[in-house]
Amino acid sequence: MKRLLLPLLALVLGGCATVSYSDKGGKTMVDVANTGWYLFNLIPLASGNPEAPNEADFRLFRQTTTLENNIRLLDYAATERGATGVKDVSTYTSDECVFILLLKRHIIHTSAELVMSDHTRKASK
């Protein structure tokens, strides 16, 4: 039981970097998010690993919740989908305090439309 508790606790409290897509209305949209947990709003405890999006991977005691890393995740998404670029990029952050000031969860969200060439668009249909 203890062997399962530690990995489960790490997944719940650890950060994660995610990339999700939506292919509706003839457009390909991408949303990336990176989550980090901070002690006293200053000390990074765990943040998502931008080099391993959509995996249960995180970085201990490192701050990876940055705009720079979200842009890297957008580049990853464009490459994965064969896009030629991105447009209409939008970023916002959200914060949640847990245990008053003790723990804080910081999330940076970035969304954009992937610009697809006609060749890539036809190949995906």
N, C-alpha and C positions, 0 to 999 in steps of 0.2 A: 504494500500500500504506500509506503514512504517513497518507493521508487517512482510511483506514478504521480504523487503529490507535487514533487519538486518541478518536473516538466510542465505540469498543468499550471502551477503557480507562475512559472516563467512565461507561459503563453498569455495568461490573463494580465499580468503586470508588465510584461515586456512590450516594447514598442513593435510596430510592424509597418512595413512600407507596402502599399498596395497600388495596383494599377488595374482599372476596370474600364471596359469599353461598352459603347452603345452604338449599334448600327441601325438606327431608325431614321426614317424620313430622307433617305438617300445621303445621309451624312454619317461620318464616323467620328464619334465624340470619345474623348478619353478623360478619365478622372484619376488623378494620383493623390495619394495621401500618405503622410508619414507621421507617426505618433511617437511621442516621447514622454516618459515619466520623470518628474523632477522633485527632489526633496527641498523644501523651503523655497521653491521657485528658483533655485540657483544651481543645485548640484544635480547633474544628469545621472539618473539611475539606469535607465534602459531606453533605447531609441531603436526605431526600425532600421534595418540594413538596406540602404538604397541599392546595393549591389546584388541583392537577392529579393526582388519584389515578389509578392504573393506567396512567400514562403514563411514558415514560422521561424524566422531568423531575426536576431536583434543584436545590438551592440551594447554591452554593459559599460556604464560610466563614460559614455561618449554622447555628445550632442550631434545628432544627424538630422534633426528636424530644422532644416534650413531651406530657403528658396533655391539655393544653388543645387541641393540634392533633388528637389522636386523637378527642376529643369532637367537634370540628368535622367530622372524617371520619365519625363516627357520624351526625351531623345530616345530612350529605350523603347517606349511605346511606338513611336514613329518608325523606328527601325524594325520592330517586330511585325508591324502591320504593313510595312513597305510603303509608308507615306513619304512624300517629298518634302513635307514641312508641317508646321502647325500654324493656326491662326486663332484669333479671339481668345487669347490666353487670359485667364482670370485666376487670382490667388486670394485666399483669405485664411485666417487662422482662427482657431477656437481653443478655448482653455476651460478646463473643468477642475475645480478644487475638490480634493477628497480629504477628509479629516481636517477640515478648515484650512489651515495654512501649511500643514505637514506635507501633503502630496499634491502635486498638480500634474494633470495630463494636458499636454500641449500638442495640438494637431495642426499641421499646415496642409491645406488642400489646394490643388491646382487643377484646373480643367481647361480643355482646349478642343478645337476641332482639328482633326488630322486632315491635311491636304493630300488627296490621293490623285495620282496621275490617271489618265483615262485607261492606260494599260493595266494598272493595278486594280482599278475599279472593275474592269471587265473580268479580270482573272478571279476576283473574289466572288463573282456571281455564279 
